[in-house]
Amino acid sequence: MQDIFENAKRVANTAVERAAWEADKLRRATARQREIELSQRERATLTDQIATTLLDLDKRGQITQEPLKMLAQRLRTLDDEVKRGQDEVKAIRNETFQPGTVSISVTRVGDDNTTCPTCGKPTRKNASFCSNCGARLK
């Protein structure tokens, strides 16, 4: 009977660990995607500035290389950041779950927590057994 409970506990822990891992993976990919979108917006703004600068300089007959050089340099930097970011998002999305690699600590808001004397993990104040190691608490 104990083996059934241990197996169920192991399966449940793996499921919770995988859910936490998947949530973290999605959070990281989404955060990086937002950064990429910001860089792409800035790139679009710079492209507009290049066109405006070229037209303005052309109107005045003053096309010089320096303003164009600075804009082009920043444009190349943004292109590199976008490419690197897209590669990172792709790598994050291609990650596979490895059981035992995620540390999970769940604390309910409003619960008064104590610590298990056996394993030192947090437990609910009124719990009879530790949810981590199964030790009797009362």
C-alpha positions as a Python dict, from the first residue, in 0.01 Angstrom:
ca = {
    (1, 'M'): (0, 0, 0),
    (2, 'Q'): (289, 234, 86),
    (3, 'D'): (433, 177, -266),
    (4, 'I'): (108, 297, -422),
    (5, 'F'): (119, 619, -221),
    (6, 'E'): (487, 672, -297),
    (7, 'N'): (426, 616, -668),
    (8, 'A'): (124, 850, -665),
    (9, 'K'): (329, 1112, -481),
    (10, 'R'): (613, 1078, -733),
    (11, 'V'): (372, 1106, -1029),
    (12, 'A'): (200, 1409, -875),
    (13, 'N'): (533, 1576, -796),
    (14, 'T'): (653, 1519, -1153),
    (15, 'A'): (327, 1662, -1292),
    (16, 'V'): (354, 1972, -1071),
    (17, 'E'): (721, 2010, -1157),
    (18, 'R'): (647, 1984, -1529),
    (19, 'A'): (364, 2240, -1503),
    (20, 'A'): (598, 2481, -1323),
    (21, 'W'): (869, 2419, -1584),
    (22, 'E'): (626, 2477, -1872),
    (23, 'A'): (498, 2798, -1709),
    (24, 'D'): (855, 2925, -1665),
    (25, 'K'): (940, 2834, -2024),
    (26, 'L'): (636, 3025, -2151),
    (27, 'R'): (718, 3324, -1927),
    (28, 'R'): (1078, 3340, -2055),
    (29, 'A'): (977, 3306, -2421),
    (30, 'T'): (705, 3570, -2384),
    (31, 'A'): (939, 3814, -2207),
    (32, 'R'): (1206, 3771, -2475),
    (33, 'Q'): (944, 3806, -2750),
    (34, 'R'): (835, 4139, -2596),
    (35, 'E'): (1197, 4259, -2605),
    (36, 'I'): (1221, 4158, -2971),
    (37, 'E'): (903, 4349, -3053),
    (38, 'L'): (1041, 4661, -2883),
    (39, 'S'): (1361, 4631, -3088),
    (40, 'Q'): (1157, 4585, -3405),
    (41, 'R'): (953, 4898, -3323),
    (42, 'E'): (1272, 5095, -3264),
    (43, 'R'): (1408, 4959, -3592),
    (44, 'A'): (1097, 5081, -3775),
    (45, 'T'): (1141, 5423, -3614),
    (46, 'L'): (1505, 5433, -3721),
    (47, 'T'): (1411, 5335, -4074),
    (48, 'D'): (1169, 5628, -4081),
    (49, 'Q'): (1442, 5855, -3943),
    (50, 'I'): (1681, 5739, -4215),
    (51, 'A'): (1428, 5824, -4482),
    (52, 'T'): (1347, 6160, -4321),
    (53, 'T'): (1716, 6244, -4278),
    (54, 'L'): (1800, 6148, -4634),
    (55, 'L'): (1514, 6353, -4772),
    (56, 'D'): (1600, 6652, -4553),
    (57, 'L'): (1971, 6641, -4642),
    (58, 'D'): (1888, 6589, -5006),
    (59, 'K'): (1659, 6894, -5003),
    (60, 'R'): (1940, 7104, -4863),
    (61, 'G'): (2205, 6944, -5080),
    (62, 'Q'): (2397, 6839, -4769),
    (63, 'I'): (2414, 6459, -4775),
    (64, 'T'): (2709, 6358, -4558),
    (65, 'Q'): (2813, 6015, -4450),
    (66, 'E'): (2826, 6068, -4072),
    (67, 'P'): (2451, 6093, -3993),
    (68, 'L'): (2383, 5803, -4226),
    (69, 'K'): (2667, 5602, -4077),
    (70, 'M'): (2536, 5643, -3720),
    (71, 'L'): (2181, 5544, -3816),
    (72, 'A'): (2302, 5246, -4017),
    (73, 'Q'): (2523, 5130, -3729),
    (74, 'R'): (2230, 5139, -3486),
    (75, 'L'): (2013, 4965, -3743),
    (76, 'R'): (2268, 4682, -3775),
    (77, 'T'): (2285, 4654, -3394),
    (78, 'L'): (1907, 4625, -3372),
    (79, 'D'): (1903, 4365, -3649),
    (80, 'D'): (2162, 4162, -3456),
    (81, 'E'): (1958, 4194, -3133),
    (82, 'V'): (1642, 4079, -3309),
    (83, 'K'): (1819, 3780, -3468),
    (84, 'R'): (1983, 3683, -3139),
    (85, 'G'): (1650, 3721, -2958),
    (86, 'Q'): (1465, 3511, -3214),
    (87, 'D'): (1730, 3239, -3178),
    (88, 'E'): (1690, 3249, -2798),
    (89, 'V'): (1310, 3221, -2823),
    (90, 'K'): (1349, 2928, -3062),
    (91, 'A'): (1592, 2758, -2821),
    (92, 'I'): (1357, 2815, -2525),
    (93, 'R'): (1062, 2672, -2719),
    (94, 'N'): (1270, 2368, -2818),
    (95, 'E'): (1369, 2288, -2458),
    (96, 'T'): (1249, 1953, -2326),
    (97, 'F'): (1136, 1876, -1976),
    (98, 'Q'): (1386, 1696, -1751),
    (99, 'P'): (1231, 1565, -1425),
    (100, 'G'): (1422, 1668, -1116),
    (101, 'T'): (1554, 1995, -1259),
    (102, 'V'): (1291, 2232, -1119),
    (103, 'S'): (1267, 2330, -753),
    (104, 'I'): (910, 2402, -650),
    (105, 'S'): (803, 2583, -337),
    (106, 'V'): (433, 2646, -294),
    (107, 'T'): (308, 2877, -22),
    (108, 'R'): (-58, 2967, 1),
    (109, 'V'): (-134, 3330, 68),
    (110, 'G'): (-293, 3374, 408),
    (111, 'D'): (-178, 3039, 549),
    (112, 'D'): (24, 3043, 867),
    (113, 'N'): (323, 2826, 783),
    (114, 'T'): (558, 2633, 1005),
    (115, 'T'): (865, 2428, 923),
    (116, 'C'): (888, 2049, 918),
    (117, 'P'): (1129, 1937, 1190),
    (118, 'T'): (1243, 1644, 973),
    (119, 'C'): (1318, 1802, 635),
    (120, 'G'): (1296, 2176, 711),
    (121, 'K'): (1044, 2249, 434),
    (122, 'P'): (751, 2487, 501),
    (123, 'T'): (425, 2321, 607),
    (124, 'R'): (79, 2455, 684),
    (125, 'K'): (25, 2532, 1050),
    (126, 'N'): (-261, 2282, 1093),
    (127, 'A'): (-113, 2005, 876),
    (128, 'S'): (-78, 1660, 1031),
    (129, 'F'): (190, 1543, 789),
    (130, 'C'): (467, 1715, 593),
    (131, 'S'): (374, 1741, 224),
    (132, 'N'): (742, 1707, 130),
    (133, 'C'): (872, 1412, 334),
    (134, 'G'): (551, 1272, 487),
    (135, 'A'): (672, 1303, 847),
    (136, 'R'): (403, 1324, 1114),
    (137, 'L'): (383, 1679, 1247),
    (138, 'K'): (150, 1638, 1548),
}
